[in-house]
Amino acid sequence: MLARRTLNSWVPVCVWSAAIFVLSHQSSLPELPNKTTDTMAKAFGHFVEFGVLSLLVYRALYRKHVDWTKAAAISIFFCLTYAISDELHQTFVPGRHPSLSDIVIDVLGVITGMLVAVAISVKFPLNTVIFPNQVTTTRERNQ
């Protein structure tokens, strides 16, 4: 049961991280005809990618009964580190380059994802939609 719960918690984090890596490894991404719209769409993509990543990391930690403040701090640190490594990775991809503004947008996504995750976990600590299988007794938590 513990191994299944661990897999259910961390596989989404790994899959989402891999998706970010694959997108980051593309030499060029499709461009929209309007430059401003293209820039905004790509910025929104960064925002959503890292917002979802922070939510998934927080969820994995929270499901392991890590205190919400510690889970949020670890998630923010992990996602910030991943955002920086993602930009460094782009230095090795032909046609791509690292961008500080992308990191800033990633961080804004991470913070937004954390606000959503923490709000859900504090307001609905046993929410079975976003944080399934959380219903445990006090005795099970203390074991």
Contacts in CASP RR format, 6 or more apart in sequence:
PFRMAT RR
TARGET T0000
AUTHOR 0000-0000-0000
METHOD contacts of the structure
MODEL  1
MLARRTLNSWVPVCVWSAAIFVLSHQSSLPELPNKTTDTMAKAFGHFVEF
GVLSLLVYRALYRKHVDWTKAAAISIFFCLTYAISDELHQTFVPGRHPSL
SDIVIDVLGVITGMLVAVAISVKFPLNTVIFPNQVTTTRERNQ
5 63 0 8 1.000
5 133 0 8 1.000
6 64 0 8 1.000
8 63 0 8 1.000
8 132 0 8 1.000
8 133 0 8 1.000
9 59 0 8 1.000
9 60 0 8 1.000
9 63 0 8 1.000
9 64 0 8 1.000
10 60 0 8 1.000
12 56 0 8 1.000
12 59 0 8 1.000
12 60 0 8 1.000
13 53 0 8 1.000
13 56 0 8 1.000
13 57 0 8 1.000
13 60 0 8 1.000
16 49 0 8 1.000
16 52 0 8 1.000
16 53 0 8 1.000
16 56 0 8 1.000
17 53 0 8 1.000
17 82 0 8 1.000
19 49 0 8 1.000
20 49 0 8 1.000
20 50 0 8 1.000
20 53 0 8 1.000
20 82 0 8 1.000
20 86 0 8 1.000
21 86 0 8 1.000
21 89 0 8 1.000
23 29 0 8 1.000
23 49 0 8 1.000
24 86 0 8 1.000
24 89 0 8 1.000
24 90 0 8 1.000
24 93 0 8 1.000
24 96 0 8 1.000
25 89 0 8 1.000
25 93 0 8 1.000
26 93 0 8 1.000
26 96 0 8 1.000
27 93 0 8 1.000
27 94 0 8 1.000
27 95 0 8 1.000
27 96 0 8 1.000
28 95 0 8 1.000
28 96 0 8 1.000
29 42 0 8 1.000
31 38 0 8 1.000
32 38 0 8 1.000
32 41 0 8 1.000
43 101 0 8 1.000
43 102 0 8 1.000
43 105 0 8 1.000
46 102 0 8 1.000
46 105 0 8 1.000
46 106 0 8 1.000
46 109 0 8 1.000
47 105 0 8 1.000
47 106 0 8 1.000
47 108 0 8 1.000
47 109 0 8 1.000
47 112 0 8 1.000
48 109 0 8 1.000
49 106 0 8 1.000
50 79 0 8 1.000
50 82 0 8 1.000
50 83 0 8 1.000
50 105 0 8 1.000
50 106 0 8 1.000
50 107 0 8 1.000
50 109 0 8 1.000
50 110 0 8 1.000
51 79 0 8 1.000
51 109 0 8 1.000
51 110 0 8 1.000
51 112 0 8 1.000
51 113 0 8 1.000
52 113 0 8 1.000
53 79 0 8 1.000
53 82 0 8 1.000
53 110 0 8 1.000
54 75 0 8 1.000
54 76 0 8 1.000
54 79 0 8 1.000
54 109 0 8 1.000
54 110 0 8 1.000
54 111 0 8 1.000
54 113 0 8 1.000
54 114 0 8 1.000
54 117 0 8 1.000
55 113 0 8 1.000
55 114 0 8 1.000
55 116 0 8 1.000
55 117 0 8 1.000
57 74 0 8 1.000
57 75 0 8 1.000
57 78 0 8 1.000
57 79 0 8 1.000
58 71 0 8 1.000
58 72 0 8 1.000
58 75 0 8 1.000
58 113 0 8 1.000
58 114 0 8 1.000
58 117 0 8 1.000
58 118 0 8 1.000
58 121 0 8 1.000
59 117 0 8 1.000
59 130 0 8 1.000
59 131 0 8 1.000
61 70 0 8 1.000
61 71 0 8 1.000
61 74 0 8 1.000
61 75 0 8 1.000
62 68 0 8 1.000
62 71 0 8 1.000
62 117 0 8 1.000
62 121 0 8 1.000
62 131 0 8 1.000
62 134 0 8 1.000
63 131 0 8 1.000
63 133 0 8 1.000
63 134 0 8 1.000
65 136 0 8 1.000
65 141 0 8 1.000
66 74 0 8 1.000
68 118 0 8 1.000
68 121 0 8 1.000
68 122 0 8 1.000
72 114 0 8 1.000
72 117 0 8 1.000
72 118 0 8 1.000
75 110 0 8 1.000
75 114 0 8 1.000
75 117 0 8 1.000
76 110 0 8 1.000
76 111 0 8 1.000
76 114 0 8 1.000
79 106 0 8 1.000
79 110 0 8 1.000
80 106 0 8 1.000
80 107 0 8 1.000
80 110 0 8 1.000
83 102 0 8 1.000
83 103 0 8 1.000
83 106 0 8 1.000
83 107 0 8 1.000
83 110 0 8 1.000
84 103 0 8 1.000
86 106 0 8 1.000
87 98 0 8 1.000
87 99 0 8 1.000
87 100 0 8 1.000
87 102 0 8 1.000
87 103 0 8 1.000
88 98 0 8 1.000
90 96 0 8 1.000
90 97 0 8 1.000
90 98 0 8 1.000
91 97 0 8 1.000
91 98 0 8 1.000
117 130 0 8 1.000
120 127 0 8 1.000
120 130 0 8 1.000
120 131 0 8 1.000
121 127 0 8 1.000
121 131 0 8 1.000
125 134 0 8 1.000
126 134 0 8 1.000
126 135 0 8 1.000
127 134 0 8 1.000
128 134 0 8 1.000
128 135 0 8 1.000
END
